[in-house]
Amino acid sequence: TRTDFLSSKVVGTRMKTLLPCILLGGSMWAGAAPVSSLQSENSGPFVWVDLLGGFVSPGPSLGGKLNVDAFHGWTVSGEYLKSEEFCIFCHGDPERVEEINVLLGRRIVRQYSYAYFNLGMGLVSGNKRGKMIDDGSGFLSFGPTYETLRFHTIGIPIEAGVSWAWFHAFGLGVNFHLNLNSENPAAGVLLNVPFGHVN
């Protein structure tokens, strides 16, 4: 009947709205497990820096992140990341994405390692390709030429990773990075080198 149809449609719409909240809440709840005895005895604040390098679309990426674990595994981070297309014979500017992010997160610490999940908001800017203005069919041409479109927008960065910290001051880890935005969404994998008062 029409009433049943409308009811099912309302329920479906509500589920679509609630699903991201449920997933985020589940992630935070899972991260609320007790941390190691080391961190329980000394609950912080812990302050450390991550050097970042890897591949986040559109190309090779470099950046850094300042982290503060202020209370039993709850973290605040400031991050800068730049990704640029690797192109030797490009006509025009290569594609580029720069991110400046503020993230809130949760980490689970063990004796020599920790896992984390971060979610935040940031500024995203860069270049992307527009319309083709030359098909590159000339005698000495190395390919087509595109117009360059510059953009600035707001993004939602999401990160999850694991790091190993030896001597509680230096380590190595892997970071899965995603930035949701309206202009040029980015995703990739980064290696991170944490150093400082890690755990």
N, C-alpha and C positions, 0 to 999 in steps of 0.2 A: 504494500500500500504506500501511498504518498507519505504518510506519517512515519512509517518504518524507514523509508528511504531517507527522509530528512534527519531522522534520529541517527541513522548509521553514518550519514555525512558529517553531522556535528561531532559524533564520537571520533571519526577518523581525523577531523581537523584538530580536535583537542589532543589526540595521540601524537600527531605530527608536531604540535607545539611543545608537548611535555617530554618527548623522547630525548632531545638534546639536554634538557635539564636533568633527566634521570641518569643519562650517561655521565654527565659532569658530576652529579652528586655521588654516583657510584664510584667514580675515580677518586674523589676526595675522601669518601668513606673508606675505601680500600687503603688509601694513603695514611689513614689515621691509626694504623697499627703501631704498637710500641716500637720505638727506635732502639738502637743498641745501648748497652749499659754505659758505654763511653759517653754518648751524647746525653743520656739521662743524668749522669753525674755532673756534666758541664753543659748546660742547656744553651749556651751561646752568650752573646751573638757570635756566629761564625761569619767571617767575611772572606771571600775569595774571588778570583778573577778567572774566567774561562777564555782562552784563546781559541778561536773557531776557524776552521778551514775545511773546505769540501766542495760539494756541488749542490747548489739550489738554483732552480731554473730562474733565469735563462742560461747560466753558465757557472764557471768556477767562482767560489765565494770565499771571502775573508771577513773576519769581524772579531768582536770581543763582547764580553758580558761581565758586569759587576753584580755579584750576588751577596745578599745578606740573609742568613738563616737566623731570625731574631728570636724564635720561640718554638722549640721542639719540632723542627722540621718544616715549619711554615716559612716560605721564602718570598723575598721581593727582589726583582732583578731589573737592571737597565741594560739594554742590548743595542748594539749597532752591527748591521750586517750589510755588506755590499756584494752583489752578484752581477757579473758582466759576461755577456756572450763572448766566446772565444772565436774570433774570426780574423783570418789573415788578409783576405782579399775583399773586405767589406767596402761597399760604396755607401758612404754616409755613416752616421753614428751607430755603433753596435747597440743591441738591446741591453739595458741596464736597469737594475732594481736596487734601491737603497732603502733600508728599514731602520727606524729608530723606535724601539719598543720598550714598554714597561710591562712586566709580567708578575703575576702572583702565582705561587705554586706550592707544591707539597713534595717532600722527598722522604724516602725511607732509607735510613742509614744502617749499615752493618759495619763490621770492624774495619774492613779495607775497601768497601764499596758503597755506593748508594744509587738508588733509582729515583727518578723525578718526573713530574708532570707539571707543565707551566701553561698558563692561559693569560692573555692580556690584550692590550690595545696599543696601536702605534701609528706613526706617520710613514707613508710609503710614497716614494717618488722615483722617477727614472725616465727612460726612453723606451719606446716600442715602435715597431714598424707600422706605417700606414699604407697608403696606396702605392702601387708600383708606378714610378715615373719614367723608368727606362728599362726595356726588356733585356738589355745586355747583348743584343745581337750584333754589335759593332765588331770591327776587325780585331781590335785590341782590348775588347771588353772581357772581364772576368766573371760577369754575372749581372743580374738585374739590380737596379737601384730603387730604393723605396724612400718615401718621405719619412721623416722622423717626427714622431708625436711625443711630446713631453707631458707627463702627468704628475699629479699630486692627489693623494687620497688617504683615507683612513683604513687601516688593516687590523685584522684580528689574528695575532700570531698564536700558534699552538705548538708546543714542544713536548717530546717525551724522550727520555734517554737513560743511560746507565754509565757510571764512571767508576774507575778503580783508583783509589787514592792511597799511595804508599807513603809511609812516614807521616800520614795525616796532613801533608802539606803540598803534595805534588801527585799528579796522576794522569790518566788517559781515559777517554770515554768516547761514546758515539751518541749523536743527537739527531733525532728525526724531526725535521722542521717543516712547518706548514704556515703559510700566510694567506688568509682569505681576504680578498679585497675586490673592488668592482673594476679595476683597471687591468691588473696583470697578476693574477694569483700565482703564488710560488710554492714549490715543494722540493724537498731534497734531503740529503744526508750530510751531516757535518761530523768531523772529528773534533773533539774538544780537549784541551790541555788545561785542567784546573790547577791553580797554585795559590797558596795563601793558607788561611786557617780553614781547611776544608771540612774536617770532622774531628 
